[in-house]
């Protein structure tokens, strides 16, 4: 087990105080408050690890997911993570921007991927869902995000029918996407 919290340290044969001592000795690195990682473990994205440890339903969304799919050129300043509306937003040390998505539509287009260099997994939305969310939340994310991602997605062979199918299941997404598809030609 590469990532430990004081609560599950017993599974690794450590008491919480032994875990703290191991961190002081350099055998474990402190990723964030209450999250430790074996110092000999492979390199990994600590922000992803913290998000996945704090919330098992954490899902990479919006500009962070679009950047991961190389659909936008921008490098997000913070990791965009979606959790179901009504869930408590955890306190984090990492640069994470938490988004609350409707629990009824939360699982649409959600997949799980392994965190590279770690034994953990994290959710991520499909490119179609991310584009639909960018149009749906254009007042928050900016009008260019969805347009630029849509153009790149279409250039790579994305099927508009697939995107419309996802957008129809989300509020306020279908109309703006249809209008942009007509404008693009």
C-alpha positions in Angstrom: 0.0 0.0 0.0 1.7 3.2 -1.2 -0.7 5.8 0.1 -1.7 5.8 3.8 -3.8 7.8 6.1 -3.5 7.5 9.9 -6.9 5.7 9.9 -5.8 2.9 7.6 -2.2 2.7 8.8 -3.0 -0.5 10.8 -3.5 -2.4 7.5 0.2 -1.7 6.8 1.2 -2.8 10.3 1.7 0.7 11.7 0.0 2.6 14.4 -0.8 6.3 13.6 2.1 7.4 15.8 4.4 5.0 14.0 3.3 6.4 10.7 4.1 9.9 11.9 7.5 8.7 13.1 8.1 7.0 9.7 7.3 10.3 8.0 9.8 12.2 10.2 12.4 9.5 9.4 11.9 10.0 5.7 10.3 6.6 4.9 7.0 8.3 4.1 6.3 11.6 2.4 3.5 13.8 3.6 1.3 14.6 0.6 -1.2 16.6 2.5 -2.8 16.8 5.9 -3.4 13.1 6.9 -2.1 11.6 3.6 1.2 9.9 3.4 3.0 8.1 0.6 5.9 5.7 0.6 9.1 7.7 -0.1 10.3 4.9 -2.5 7.1 5.0 -4.6 7.1 6.0 -8.2 6.4 9.7 -9.1 2.7 10.5 -9.1 0.4 13.6 -9.3 -0.1 14.5 -5.6 -3.1 16.7 -6.4 -4.9 13.7 -8.0 -3.9 11.5 -5.0 -5.3 14.1 -2.5 -8.6 14.4 -4.4 -9.0 10.7 -4.8 -8.2 10.1 -1.1 -10.5 12.9 0.2 -13.5 11.8 -2.0 -13.8 8.4 -3.6 -16.3 9.9 -6.1 -13.9 12.7 -7.2 -14.1 13.2 -10.9 -11.7 15.2 -13.1 -13.9 17.6 -15.2 -14.0 20.8 -17.3 -10.6 22.3 -18.3 -8.5 19.8 -16.4 -10.1 16.9 -18.3 -10.1 18.7 -21.6 -6.4 19.4 -21.1 -5.7 15.8 -20.3 -7.4 14.8 -23.5 -5.3 17.5 -25.3 -8.5 19.3 -26.5 -7.3 22.7 -25.2 -3.9 24.3 -25.1 -4.3 25.9 -21.7 -2.8 24.5 -18.5 -5.3 24.8 -15.7 -4.1 26.7 -12.7 -6.1 24.3 -10.4 -7.4 20.8 -10.8 -11.1 20.8 -11.6 -12.9 18.1 -9.6 -16.6 17.4 -9.7 -18.5 15.8 -6.8 -22.3 15.3 -6.4 -24.2 18.3 -5.2 -25.0 18.0 -1.5 -21.7 16.4 -0.7 -19.3 18.1 1.7 -16.4 19.9 -0.1 -13.3 18.6 1.7 -10.5 20.9 2.9 -7.4 20.4 0.7 -3.9 21.7 0.5 -3.7 21.1 -3.3 -4.8 23.6 -5.8 -8.2 22.0 -6.4 -11.3 23.7 -7.6 -14.4 21.8 -6.5 -17.5 21.7 -8.6 -20.9 20.5 -7.4 -22.8 18.6 -10.1 -26.4 17.4 -9.9 -26.4 13.9 -8.4 -28.9 12.7 -11.0 -26.5 13.5 -13.9 -23.2 13.0 -12.0 -22.5 9.5 -13.5 -23.2 10.5 -17.2 -20.0 10.0 -19.1 -18.0 9.2 -15.9 -15.1 6.7 -16.2 -12.5 5.6 -13.8 -8.7 5.7 -14.6 -5.7 4.7 -12.6 -3.5 7.5 -11.2 -0.1 7.0 -12.9 2.5 6.0 -10.3 0.0 5.1 -7.7 -2.3 2.3 -6.6 -5.3 4.6 -6.6 -8.0 5.4 -9.2 -9.9 8.6 -9.9 -12.9 9.4 -12.0 -12.8 11.4 -15.2 -15.5 12.6 -17.6 -15.4 11.6 -21.3 -14.5 14.3 -23.8 -18.1 14.5 -24.9 -19.3 15.1 -21.3 -16.5 17.7 -20.7 -17.5 19.6 -23.9 -21.1 19.6 -22.9 -20.2 20.8 -19.4 -18.1 23.6 -20.8 -21.1 24.8 -22.9 -23.5 24.3 -20.0 -21.3 26.2 -17.5 -20.0 28.8 -20.0 -20.8 31.7 -17.7 -18.4 30.2 -15.2 -15.7 28.7 -17.5 -15.8 31.3 -20.3 -17.3 31.0 -23.8 -14.0 30.1 -25.5 -13.4 26.8 -23.5 -16.3 24.9 -25.1 -15.8 26.3 -28.5 -12.1 25.6 -28.7 -12.5 22.1 -27.3 -15.4 21.3 -29.7 -13.3 22.5 -32.7 -10.4 20.3 -31.7 -12.6 17.3 -30.9 -14.3 17.6 -34.3 -11.0 17.9 -36.1 -9.9 14.6 -34.5 -13.0 12.9 -35.8 -15.5 13.4 -33.0 -19.1 12.5 -34.0 -21.6 15.3 -33.4 -24.4 12.8 -32.9 -22.6 11.3 -29.9 -22.0 14.8 -28.4 -25.7 15.7 -28.9 -26.8 12.5 -27.3 -24.8 13.3 -24.1 -25.8 17.0 -24.2 -29.5 16.1 -24.3 -29.2 14.4 -20.9 -27.7 17.5 -19.3 -29.5 20.8 -18.5 -28.7 23.9 -20.6 -26.2 22.1 -22.9 -28.0 20.9 -26.0 -29.1 24.3 -27.4 -25.7 26.1 -27.2 -23.9 23.0 -28.7 -26.4 22.8 -31.6 -25.9 26.5 -32.3 -22.1 26.2 -32.3 -22.2 23.1 -34.5 -24.3 25.0 -37.0 -21.9 28.0 -36.8 -18.8 25.9 -37.3 -20.5 24.4 -40.3 
